[in-house]
Amino acid sequence: MRALYKPIGLILGIVSGLIGKRIFDFVWTKIDDEDPPKGTTQYAPWAKVLGAAALQGMIFKSTRVVVDRYGAVGWNYLTGAWPGEKTPDPER
């Protein structure tokens, strides 16, 4: 059953990236009127570059976890099989 979930997980990853981009753009407009600076923007201050990167990382990862979790719950509801680990690995 896990092999059948792989393509669905891939699609959910793409969807979460698109959702995360929208959320980041919305949140950034509340913080600053300009576009978020890239790491290669010459005259952007370090605080702004690092703040934008940290915010983007947090939003993308959080969105990915939420979408993955709902995908796994939906898969479990439809098939009765959980697509991932049942318990966390104690050695990690």
Backbone as JSON Lines, residues from 0, in Angstrom:
{"i":0,"aa":"M","n":[0.81,-1.2,0.0],"ca":[0.0,0.0,0.0],"c":[0.86,1.27,0.0]}
{"i":1,"aa":"R","n":[2.05,1.18,0.61],"ca":[2.92,2.35,0.64],"c":[3.37,2.74,-0.76]}
{"i":2,"aa":"A","n":[3.58,1.76,-1.62],"ca":[4.01,2.05,-2.99],"c":[2.91,2.79,-3.76]}
{"i":3,"aa":"L","n":[1.66,2.48,-3.47],"ca":[0.56,3.19,-4.12],"c":[0.44,4.62,-3.62]}
{"i":4,"aa":"Y","n":[0.89,4.87,-2.41],"ca":[0.79,6.21,-1.84],"c":[1.89,7.14,-2.36]}
{"i":5,"aa":"K","n":[2.99,6.6,-2.86],"ca":[4.13,7.42,-3.32],"c":[3.73,8.49,-4.34]}
{"i":6,"aa":"P","n":[3.0,8.15,-5.42],"ca":[2.62,9.21,-6.37],"c":[1.69,10.26,-5.75]}
{"i":7,"aa":"I","n":[0.84,9.81,-4.86],"ca":[-0.06,10.76,-4.18],"c":[0.76,11.69,-3.3]}
{"i":8,"aa":"G","n":[1.75,11.14,-2.58],"ca":[2.62,11.96,-1.76],"c":[3.4,12.97,-2.58]}
{"i":9,"aa":"L","n":[3.81,12.58,-3.78],"ca":[4.52,13.49,-4.67],"c":[3.62,14.64,-5.1]}
{"i":10,"aa":"I","n":[2.4,14.33,-5.46],"ca":[1.44,15.37,-5.85],"c":[1.13,16.28,-4.66]}
{"i":11,"aa":"L","n":[0.98,15.7,-3.48],"ca":[0.74,16.51,-2.28],"c":[1.91,17.44,-1.98]}
{"i":12,"aa":"G","n":[3.14,16.99,-2.27],"ca":[4.31,17.84,-2.09],"c":[4.28,19.06,-3.0]}
{"i":13,"aa":"I","n":[3.87,18.84,-4.24],"ca":[3.76,19.96,-5.19],"c":[2.67,20.92,-4.75]}
{"i":14,"aa":"V","n":[1.54,20.37,-4.33],"ca":[0.43,21.21,-3.86],"c":[0.84,22.01,-2.63]}
{"i":15,"aa":"S","n":[1.55,21.37,-1.71],"ca":[1.97,22.1,-0.5],"c":[2.95,23.22,-0.85]}
{"i":16,"aa":"G","n":[3.8,23.02,-1.85],"ca":[4.69,24.08,-2.3],"c":[3.93,25.27,-2.86]}
{"i":17,"aa":"L","n":[2.91,25.0,-3.63],"ca":[2.09,26.08,-4.19],"c":[1.33,26.82,-3.09]}
{"i":18,"aa":"I","n":[0.79,26.08,-2.14],"ca":[0.07,26.71,-1.03],"c":[1.04,27.52,-0.17]}
{"i":19,"aa":"G","n":[2.21,26.96,0.1],"ca":[3.21,27.66,0.9],"c":[3.66,28.96,0.26]}
{"i":20,"aa":"K","n":[3.8,28.96,-1.06],"ca":[4.19,30.18,-1.78],"c":[3.13,31.26,-1.61]}
{"i":21,"aa":"R","n":[1.87,30.87,-1.74],"ca":[0.78,31.85,-1.56],"c":[0.76,32.41,-0.14]}
{"i":22,"aa":"I","n":[0.93,31.53,0.84],"ca":[0.92,31.98,2.23],"c":[2.1,32.91,2.49]}
{"i":23,"aa":"F","n":[3.29,32.54,2.01],"ca":[4.47,33.38,2.21],"c":[4.28,34.75,1.58]}
{"i":24,"aa":"D","n":[3.78,34.78,0.35],"ca":[3.56,36.07,-0.31],"c":[2.57,36.93,0.47]}
{"i":25,"aa":"F","n":[1.51,36.31,1.0],"ca":[0.53,37.05,1.78],"c":[1.15,37.6,3.06]}
{"i":26,"aa":"V","n":[1.88,36.76,3.78],"ca":[2.49,37.19,5.04],"c":[3.54,38.27,4.78]}
{"i":27,"aa":"W","n":[4.34,38.1,3.73],"ca":[5.39,39.09,3.46],"c":[4.8,40.46,3.13]}
{"i":28,"aa":"T","n":[3.65,40.52,2.46],"ca":[3.03,41.81,2.15],"c":[2.59,42.51,3.43]}
{"i":29,"aa":"K","n":[2.34,41.76,4.5],"ca":[1.98,42.37,5.78],"c":[3.22,42.91,6.5]}
{"i":30,"aa":"I","n":[4.39,42.38,6.17],"ca":[5.64,42.79,6.82],"c":[6.29,43.95,6.09]}
{"i":31,"aa":"D","n":[6.35,43.87,4.76],"ca":[7.08,44.86,3.97],"c":[6.35,45.1,2.66]}
{"i":32,"aa":"D","n":[6.45,46.34,2.16],"ca":[5.81,46.68,0.89],"c":[6.59,46.18,-0.32]}
{"i":33,"aa":"E","n":[7.89,45.98,-0.17],"ca":[8.73,45.51,-1.27],"c":[8.7,43.99,-1.35]}
{"i":34,"aa":"D","n":[9.15,43.46,-2.48],"ca":[9.29,42.01,-2.61],"c":[10.36,41.5,-1.66]}
{"i":35,"aa":"P","n":[10.27,40.25,-1.23],"ca":[11.32,39.73,-0.35],"c":[12.65,39.66,-1.08]}
{"i":36,"aa":"P","n":[13.73,40.03,-0.41],"ca":[15.04,40.03,-1.09],"c":[15.58,38.61,-1.23]}
{"i":37,"aa":"K","n":[16.34,38.4,-2.29],"ca":[17.02,37.13,-2.49],"c":[18.41,37.25,-1.88]}
{"i":38,"aa":"G","n":[19.08,36.13,-1.74],"ca":[20.43,36.15,-1.19],"c":[21.42,36.88,-2.07]}
{"i":39,"aa":"T","n":[21.11,37.03,-3.34],"ca":[22.03,37.68,-4.27],"c":[21.7,39.15,-4.5]}
{"i":40,"aa":"T","n":[20.73,39.69,-3.77],"ca":[20.4,41.1,-3.9],"c":[21.49,41.92,-3.22]}
{"i":41,"aa":"Q","n":[22.17,42.76,-3.97],"ca":[23.38,43.42,-3.48],"c":[23.15,44.34,-2.3]}
{"i":42,"aa":"Y","n":[22.17,45.2,-2.36],"ca":[22.01,46.22,-1.33],"c":[20.92,45.89,-0.31]}
{"i":43,"aa":"A","n":[20.52,44.65,-0.22],"ca":[19.55,44.25,0.79],"c":[20.26,44.01,2.11]}
{"i":44,"aa":"P","n":[19.7,44.51,3.22],"ca":[20.35,44.28,4.51],"c":[20.27,42.81,4.93]}
{"i":45,"aa":"W","n":[21.3,42.37,5.67],"ca":[21.36,40.98,6.11],"c":[20.12,40.58,6.89]}
{"i":46,"aa":"A","n":[19.65,41.46,7.76],"ca":[18.49,41.13,8.6],"c":[17.27,40.84,7.74]}
{"i":47,"aa":"K","n":[17.1,41.59,6.7],"ca":[15.95,41.4,5.82],"c":[16.08,40.11,5.02]}
{"i":48,"aa":"V","n":[17.26,39.81,4.52],"ca":[17.49,38.59,3.74],"c":[17.29,37.36,4.62]}
{"i":49,"aa":"L","n":[17.91,37.37,5.81],"ca":[17.79,36.22,6.71],"c":[16.38,36.08,7.26]}
{"i":50,"aa":"G","n":[15.73,37.2,7.56],"ca":[14.35,37.15,8.04],"c":[13.41,36.57,7.0]}
{"i":51,"aa":"A","n":[13.58,36.98,5.75],"ca":[12.73,36.46,4.67],"c":[12.98,34.96,4.47]}
{"i":52,"aa":"A","n":[14.24,34.54,4.53],"ca":[14.56,33.12,4.34],"c":[14.02,32.28,5.49]}
{"i":53,"aa":"A","n":[14.15,32.77,6.72],"ca":[13.65,32.03,7.88],"c":[12.13,31.92,7.84]}
{"i":54,"aa":"L","n":[11.47,33.01,7.5],"ca":[10.01,33.0,7.41],"c":[9.54,32.06,6.31]}
{"i":55,"aa":"Q","n":[10.21,32.11,5.17],"ca":[9.84,31.24,4.06],"c":[10.05,29.77,4.44]}
{"i":56,"aa":"G","n":[11.15,29.45,5.08],"ca":[11.41,28.08,5.48],"c":[10.39,27.57,6.48]}
{"i":57,"aa":"M","n":[10.04,28.4,7.45],"ca":[9.06,28.01,8.44],"c":[7.69,27.77,7.81]}
{"i":58,"aa":"I","n":[7.28,28.67,6.93],"ca":[5.97,28.53,6.29],"c":[5.94,27.31,5.38]}
{"i":59,"aa":"F","n":[6.99,27.11,4.58],"ca":[6.99,25.98,3.65],"c":[6.99,24.65,4.4]}
{"i":60,"aa":"K","n":[7.81,24.53,5.43],"ca":[7.88,23.28,6.18],"c":[6.58,23.01,6.93]}
{"i":61,"aa":"S","n":[6.02,24.03,7.55],"ca":[4.76,23.85,8.27],"c":[3.63,23.46,7.33]}
{"i":62,"aa":"T","n":[3.58,24.11,6.18],"ca":[2.56,23.78,5.19],"c":[2.74,22.36,4.7]}
{"i":63,"aa":"R","n":[3.97,21.95,4.46],"ca":[4.25,20.59,3.99],"c":[3.81,19.55,5.01]}
{"i":64,"aa":"V","n":[4.07,19.81,6.29],"ca":[3.68,18.87,7.33],"c":[2.16,18.76,7.42]}
{"i":65,"aa":"V","n":[1.47,19.87,7.36],"ca":[0.01,19.85,7.45],"c":[-0.59,19.09,6.26]}
{"i":66,"aa":"V","n":[-0.11,19.38,5.05],"ca":[-0.63,18.7,3.86],"c":[-0.29,17.21,3.89]}
{"i":67,"aa":"D","n":[0.92,16.86,4.3],"ca":[1.3,15.45,4.41],"c":[0.43,14.72,5.42]}
{"i":68,"aa":"R","n":[0.2,15.36,6.56],"ca":[-0.61,14.73,7.6],"c":[-2.04,14.5,7.13]}
{"i":69,"aa":"Y","n":[-2.65,15.51,6.52],"ca":[-4.01,15.34,6.03],"c":[-4.07,14.31,4.89]}
{"i":70,"aa":"G","n":[-3.03,14.26,4.08],"ca":[-2.98,13.23,3.04],"c":[-2.91,11.83,3.63]}
{"i":71,"aa":"A","n":[-2.11,11.66,4.68],"ca":[-1.99,10.36,5.34],"c":[-3.29,9.98,6.03]}
{"i":72,"aa":"V","n":[-3.93,10.94,6.68],"ca":[-5.21,10.66,7.34],"c":[-6.26,10.28,6.3]}
{"i":73,"aa":"G","n":[-6.3,10.99,5.18],"ca":[-7.25,10.65,4.12],"c":[-6.98,9.28,3.53]}
{"i":74,"aa":"W","n":[-5.7,8.97,3.31],"ca":[-5.33,7.65,2.79],"c":[-5.74,6.56,3.77]}
{"i":75,"aa":"N","n":[-5.52,6.79,5.05],"ca":[-5.9,5.83,6.07],"c":[-7.42,5.64,6.1]}
{"i":76,"aa":"Y","n":[-8.14,6.72,5.94],"ca":[-9.6,6.65,5.92],"c":[-10.1,5.85,4.71]}
{"i":77,"aa":"L","n":[-9.48,6.06,3.56],"ca":[-9.93,5.38,2.33],"c":[-9.5,3.92,2.26]}
{"i":78,"aa":"T","n":[-8.28,3.62,2.7],"ca":[-7.73,2.27,2.5],"c":[-7.6,1.47,3.79]}
{"i":79,"aa":"G","n":[-7.58,2.14,4.93],"ca":[-7.37,1.44,6.18],"c":[-5.91,1.18,6.49]}
{"i":80,"aa":"A","n":[-5.0,1.66,5.68],"ca":[-3.56,1.45,5.89],"c":[-2.87,2.8,6.03]}
{"i":81,"aa":"W","n":[-2.03,2.92,7.06],"ca":[-1.28,4.16,7.26],"c":[-0.07,4.15,6.33]}
{"i":82,"aa":"P","n":[0.17,5.23,5.57],"ca":[1.24,5.22,4.57],"c":[2.66,5.39,5.12]}
{"i":83,"aa":"G","n":[2.81,5.72,6.37],"ca":[4.15,5.97,6.92],"c":[4.41,5.13,8.15]}
{"i":84,"aa":"E","n":[5.3,5.64,8.99],"ca":[5.63,4.95,10.23],"c":[4.45,5.01,11.2]}
{"i":85,"aa":"K","n":[4.29,3.96,11.99],"ca":[3.23,3.96,12.98],"c":[3.67,4.65,14.27]}
{"i":86,"aa":"T","n":[4.94,4.49,14.65],"ca":[5.47,5.15,15.84],"c":[6.81,5.79,15.48]}
{"i":87,"aa":"P","n":[7.2,6.84,16.21],"ca":[8.5,7.45,15.93],"c":[9.65,6.5,16.28]}
{"i":88,"aa":"D","n":[10.74,6.62,15.55],"ca":[11.91,5.8,15.78],"c":[12.61,6.29,17.05]}
{"i":89,"aa":"P","n":[12.75,5.45,18.1],"ca":[13.35,5.93,19.36],"c":[14.85,6.24,19.25]}
{"i":90,"aa":"E","n":[15.54,5.75,18.23],"ca":[16.98,5.98,18.08],"c":[17.3,7.34,17.5]}
{"i":91,"aa":"R","n":[16.34,8.04,16.93],"ca":[16.59,9.36,16.32],"c":[16.57,10.44,17.33]}
